[in-house]
Amino acid sequence: MRSFVAGQLKYAKDMTYFLAPYINSYKRFMAGTFAPTKTIWSRDNRTAGFRLCGEGSKAIRIECRIGGADLNPYLAFAALIAAGLAGIDEKLELGKPFTGDAYAVGKLPDVPKTLREATVTLDKSKFLRDALGSDVIDHYVHTARWEQSEFDRKVTDWELFRGFERY
């Protein structure tokens, strides 16, 4: 299990698009929300991207907390399983668990903060291209870029309100 989780940690940034596939998916990745902002693991700590739960019981499990309710479960599980298996194949060692408030520590690996950042990382991911195929990755990169472009062309209600409020 340790190498499996180590693989998920190593490739967490690569697979974030499949865990948070929409522009609004990234709004929850902020301090104080109990959504993770760091790609670390911890014991029963909601500020970590991966959380070990049920230690010492028959119900022990690792929970990936990066994914939201808006993910496609098939794509998310495919990426998570591929990352875990890569960890086993690469004989990765799982580091020590983080303790404390991950929001308060700046020098930890971040979860991508925007769809744009996650898309760039996905596009460059040799690991996911090998695991899922370049056609799959190219399709989702194209989809994400289109969605970002459409969003960037829109003026939101907040922007209108804020613009009028300032003058």
Secondary structure, 3 states (H helix, E strand, C coil): CHHHHHHHHHCHHHHHHHHCCCHHHHHHCCCCCCCCCEEEEEECCCCEEEEEECCCCCCCEEEECCCCCCCCHHHHHHHHHHHHHHHHHCCCCCCCCECCCHHHCCCCCECCCCHHHHHHHHHCCHHHHHHHCHHHHHHHHHHHHHHHHHHHHCCCHHHHHHHHHHC
